[in-house]
Amino acid sequence: MFPRSAAPRGRSAYRDGLYPTPPVPICYDYNHQRLAAVNSFYVSGRERLPTYEWKPYPALSPVPPRVPAPYTPTIPNGRKRQNDEYSPHVVKRQRLESPSHTLVGSPLPRATPPRRPDQAVPGSSRSSFGFDSCYPSPRAHIHPQVKVVPESSNSLQAYAKDKLSEQMLELFEACQQQTSDLARKETCRTRLQKDIQSIYAVARLYLTGSSMNGLGCRSSDADLCLVLKGNNRPDPINVLTVLQRLFKSLSYVERTQLIRAKVPILRFREKGSDLEFDLNINNTVGIRNTFLLRSYAYADLRIRPMILVVKKWARHNQINDASKGTLSSYTLVLMVLHYLQTLKEPVLPSLQRDYPECFYALLDIDMVPEGPKHVPPYISTNQSSLGELLLGFLKYYATDFRWDKQVISVREAKALPKNNSKEWRNKYICVEEPFEKNNVARAVHEKIKFDAIKATFAESCRILQDRKDLNSIIPVRAIINKESSRR
């Protein structure tokens, strides 16, 4: 699915008879972020896993109507942007290189490079994008107007000039998921898919979550989504029960456990290792948000280190476990992205708002990987160091964010007012799922846990502001040693 993915270009990861061969092979090159050093911050040309290819059925789903982006107000000089506003002015869009192969049956237009229009769009600060002639001419989709900014460095070293930032970078480099880690997961996925197809012939098994979105670490478990298409919607518990019996007969799987959660999962381990898998049935929103988060993860070099450090901090402080009434890793990721979107000079835009056709919630699952390839690379004028962003993140949720009145929305790149709907009413923390728009922080349902989360943000903010030393809030060396020993 991603730049470090699993099957060599031109060869299918699904070569075990999963699909009939289409008339013309369709390959998805997920290296849509073609800036130098996107995956490697020090060594150019570091080995990547080959691309992960899907072969959709020849008959593809119809294209949803394109939705024009909403009007964005201009920000007067000297006035700080409020939570309910978003300024796209501070970014520069670069042209996305065209892939070397032709995409057949793609429902998405290939965007031309952004350009300054001869005449400004009345009442808007956005410019138009062109479309391929083969795509029916919709109403022009409007994208953010750009202003010239200095080229940002393609090395993380440019954002790690102080002690705190250097410590964050060290932790990231030591803990980030390696090519070999992903290859192990992909090998197991391939074997599982072949065995599952002995029972469900048309089943497709996808690796999702942090393993595939660029936000995983060496100790990350693997999330799997089994997609079963058909007229009759299968009962997840029944399917997982069948798979549990199957997995007990497999020589490479052990410790199977059926967990009857809101989204039921089958948890198991690769035999002889501590690599754990969680398998769900038809929870395809996980595939969609994997690609969305992956697009954010590679939009700016600072995103992945920032998120890894925040997750390690939350885990160390025991506020990163939804099963115990605190924050899930997914919730933490959305909280980080929201903070980076709402700075006076944003580090990130709203990809769903600026490119709705690329992240359409009802796009056929076979075409989901195609969308992010049409998003031009992103450069922010915000040049804050890693340490400055971490301090700002802690301060934002310790003092600025109104937990009782606001909903975190990455989809809108702003804090939405909390209304009296069932989804948000009487909830301590409200974080909107970008596609389903439900509350992914609903696990925090006890005031004592909510108070502990707020206190952790406040205390860590105070300590880090005073000492500027990552070791003052997490044991960096111990985490690195533990991570290294896991695999």
N, C-alpha and C positions, 0 to 999 in steps of 0.2 A: 504494500500500500504506500510505502514511503521511501525516501531516499535510501534508507538502510534496509530495504525490504528483501524478499526472499528468492525470487526466481530470476535467472539471467534474462536479459533483454532478448526478445524473440523466442523465448521458451516459456511455456505456461507453468505456473505453480500448480495448476489444476490439470495435470496431464494424465490423470487416472480416470478419464472418461466422464468427467463431471458435466461437461456441456457438449452438444454436437458442434463440430467445427464450423464456424461461420464462413461464409463465402470469402471474406477478406478478414485476416486476423485483426483484432482490435487490441491495441496495447495501450496501457495507461502508464505513462512515465510520471511518477509522482514527484520528481525533482523539479517542481514548478518554481521553487525559489532559487534562481540561478545566480545569486550574488556569490562572490568568492567567499570562502571560509564559512559558509553557512553551517556545515556539519563539522568542520575542523577549524579550531581557532588558532592553531599554531603550525600545523603541517599541511601544506597544500597537497591535494591529491591523496589524502588518507583513504585507505580502502573503504569502500562502501559496499553494503550488500546490494546485489542486483535488484532491479525493479520487481515489484510484486504485481503480477498481471491478473486481471479478471477477463474472462471471455463471456460477455453477455450474449443472450439469445439474439439472433439476427433481427427479430422484430422487437424494436425498442418502444418504450412508452412514449406517448405524445408529449410534446413540450408544453409546460405550463405557461400561461401568459406572463410576459415580462412585466414587472412592477416598477414604475418609475420611483426613483429615490425621493424621499420627502424634502420639502423645502428646508434649507438650513439658514438661519438668520446670521447676518454679519455681526461680528463682535466689535463694538466701538473701542477705539484705542484707549488703553489705560483702565478698562474695566475688567475685572477678573470674571472668568466664565463661571456661571452658577451650575449646580448639579443638573438642572433641567435643560441645559444647553450643551451643544457640541460644536466644536470648531474644527473643520477639516482643513483649514487654511495652512496649518503648520506642517504639512507633509508634502513630499515630492514623490510622484509616481514615475518609475522607470519602465521602459519598455520590456515586456516579457519576451524572451527569445522564442521563436517558433520551434516546435519539436521537429525532428528530422523525418518523422513519419506522418502520414496522413491519417486523420481520425475519421473513421467511417461511421455514419449514423449518429454523430454527436448531436445532442439536442441543444447544445450551448453555443452561442456565438463566440468567435475569437475576437477579443477586444483589440482595437488599434491603440497605439500609444497615446496617452493623454496629450492634449495640445491646448493652447490658449485660443479660444474662439476669436474670430474677427470682431464679433460684437458680443458683449456680455449678455447673458440671459437675464431678462428683466426680473428684478426681485430675487435673484439667486446669485450665489457665489460659486456655482458649479459649472463645469464645462461638459460638452457632449462627447460620447464615445461613438465610433463608427461600428458597423456590423458587416459581416460577410454577405455578399450578394445572394448566397444560397439560403440565407435565413430570412424568413418573411419580415418585412420592414415594420417593426413595431414603433410605437411612440418612442422617440429617442430617450435612451436611458441616461440619466444625468449623474455624473460622478464629480467628486470634489475638484474644485479649481485648485491649482497648485501655485506655489511661489518658489522662487529659486532659493535653495538653501545650500550650505556647504555639504560636500559629500561626507558622510559619516565613515569612520574607520571600519574596515572589514575584519578587525581583530578585537577580541574582547579585552586585550591589554589596554586599549585606549580608555576603557571604562574601569580600570583597576589600578589607579595610580596611588591609592591610599591603602593603609593597612587593612581596614575592614573589607574593602573591595577585593584585595588580594586574597584574603581568607575565604571569601565567598567563591572566588574563582578556583582556589585550590580544592575546596570541598566539591565543587561541581565537577572538576576534571577527574577527581578520584572516584566519584560516585555515579557519574552518568552511565547509562546503559551502553555496553560495548556491542560491537558487531557480532561477536561470538555469543553474547547473551541472547540477542534476537534470533540468531541462527538456531540455537537450541530450541527456542520456543516454536519457531517455524517448522523445524524437523518433527517435533511432537505433534503439531497441528496437522501436518500432512499425513502422518501415520493414523491419527485419530479419524480424520476425514475418510480415509480409505476404509477403515473398520466400520465406521458409522454407516457408510453407504451399503454395507452388506445387509442393513436393516431398512434404512431410508435411502433409497437409490438416488433421489434427486436432491439430497441434503447438501448444503454448502456450509463450511465451517470457516469463520473469519476470526482472525486475531484482532482485537480491538483494545481500547484503553491506552494506558500510559506506555505499554510496550510498543505501540505503533504511532502514537501522536508526538513523539520526540521528547516527552516529559518524564520518561521512566529512568529509574536508577538500576544499578546492578542487582539489587535485591528485590526489584519489582516483581510481583506475581503477574500472571498472564490472564487476561480476560478473553473469553471465547464466546462468539455468538453463532448459534446454529440456526440457519435460515431454512425453514420448511415452507415452501409455497404450495398453494392448493386452494380449492374452493372451501374446504372445511378447515377452520382454524383449529390447530391441534391444541390439546390441553397440555400446558408446559409440565405439570406434575407427572402426567402419564408418560410423556416422552422421556423426561429425566429418570423416571423409575425404570423404563426399558433400558436406557443408556447405563444406568447404575449396574444393572445385571450384566450388561455387555462388558463394561469396564473391569468388572471383577474377574473376567476371564482373560484380560489382556496382560501380557507379561511385563509391559513397560509402565503400567499404571498401578497405583496403590492408594490406600486411605480414602476411598470414595465416601462422600457424605452429601446427602440430599438436604438442602436448606430451604424450608418453606417460607421464604420472605415475600415481600410485595412483588418483587421480581425473583421467582424461584431460581435457584442455581444448584448445579452439581459441582461440588468442590472435590478436587483430587490432586494427587502429587505424581510427578514423574518418579518412577521407582528408582531408589538409590540416590535420590537427591532431595534438596529442599525447594525445588521449583514447584510452586503451587499454581493450579489453574482454577478459575471459576467459569463455568459454562452455563449460559442461559439460552432460552429458546425464543427466537423471533423478536428479541428486544433490539430492533434495528435502529432505534434512536441512538444506541451506543456506537453504531457504525457512522452515523451522521455526525455526532459530536466528536468522534475521533478525528474526522477530517477537518472539522471546524477548529478544534484545538490545535491540530497539527499546523494549520495555516497561521494561527496566532503564534505558535511556538517558534516558527522560523521567520516571523515578520520583523524581528529585531533580535540582535545577538544577545541582548541582556535578558530576554524572556525566560529561556530555559534555566540559566543559573539562578535567577531570582526565584522561580517557582520551586526548584529543587531545594534551595535553602529554606524557603518558607515551610515546605512540607517536613523537612527534617526538624525545624524548630517546633512546629506544631506537634509532631510525633513525640519529641523529647519532653514537651510540656503536657503531654497526655490530653490534648484537645483535638486529636486527629483519629477518631474512631466512632463512626456513626452507630455501630452496634452498641456502644456504651453512652450514647446520647450526646456526642460531640460532633465535630465537623468531619465530613468525608473528604477524601483527597480531591474529588471532583469539585466540591463546594469551595475548597481552599483555592484551587486553580481559578475558578470564576471570580473569587474575591480579589485575587492578584490582578487578573486581567481588567476587572472593573476599575480598580485603583489606577492602573496605568492608562486607562482610557479617559479618566476624569481629571487628570492634571491640567494645570493652566496651559502647559505645552504638552499635549498628549504624546505618550510613547506609542500608543496603538489607536487605530480607528475602530469603528464598528464594521466588520466585514459583512455581516448579514444585511445591514442597512445600505452600505455603499454598493454591494454586489449581491442583491437579493436573488438573482437568477443562478448564482453559483452555489448558493446554500439553501435552495428551495426545499422546504420541509417535506414536500410530497414527491420529490424527484425519485424516480425508480431507483431502487437500491443498487442496481448494476451500474448506474450512471453517476452515483454519488462521488466516486473518485475523480471524475472528470471536472467537476466544478471548480475546485481550487486552482487548477491550471490556468484559469482565465483571470486570476487576480494578479495585477501587476505588483512587483516588489515594492516595498514600503520603506520610506526613510523619514524618520522623525527629526524635527529640529531640537528635540530635547536631548541634551548631551549629559545628563546626570550620570554619575558613577553608580556602580552596583550598590555600594554602601549607602549612598544618598537615597536611592530608591527603596532600599530595605527600611531605612529609618522613616521615610515618608509613609510607607505602607503601614508600619506599626502605629505611627502617629494618626494616620487617617482613621483607622478603626478604633483607636484608643480615645480620640477626642473629637474628631470631625463628623464621622458618620452618625446619623440619627437612627439607631436601631429600631426605635418605636414608631418611626414615621416613614421610613424609606425601604424600598425594595431594590436590591442590587440587580441591575440588568446589563449584561454584556451585549445582548442583542441590540439595545438602544444606546449603549455607551453612556449611560447616565443612571442616576438614582431616581427611580420612579416613586411617586407618592403611594404610600400603603393605603389601599381602600378597604372596605368592609366585606370583601368577598371571602368565601370559605377558605380559599387558598392562603390568604394572608392574615385573616382575622385570628387574634390571640396567639400568633406565632412570635417567638422571641427573635428569630433570625429569618429573614426572607431573602432568598437568592433564587432568581428566576432561571429555570432550565431554558437554554436558548431556543430549543425547538418545540418542546411540549408546553413550555411556559408555566410549569408547576414549580413547587418549592422544593429545591434539592436539599435545603437545610432543615427539613421537617423533623429530622432525628433529634434536634435540639428542642425537646419539649418539657424540660424541667428547668425551673428558675435557677436552681443551684448550679447546674451545668452551664447555663447561659452566663451567670455571674462569674464563674470560673474562667470562661473564655474571655470575657471582657477584662477581668483582672490580669490575665496572662498578657494580653495586648498592652495594657497600661504599664505593667511592671517591666516587661521587656523593652518597651519604648523608653522608659525612664533610665534603665540601666545602660542600654546601648547608646543613648544620647550622651550619657555621661562618660562612658569608657571607650566608645568607638572600637570595640574589640569583640569579634564574633564569639570568642570563647567565654565571654561574660554571660551569654544567653544559651549557648549549646556547647557540648564537649566535642569540638571539631575533630581532634585526633582520634577519640574513641569511636566516633561515627565512621570515620574513614577506615579504621581498622576492622570494625564490625562489617562494613560493606564489603571490604576486600575478602573477608573470610567466608562470606555467604556462598560464593560461586567457586 
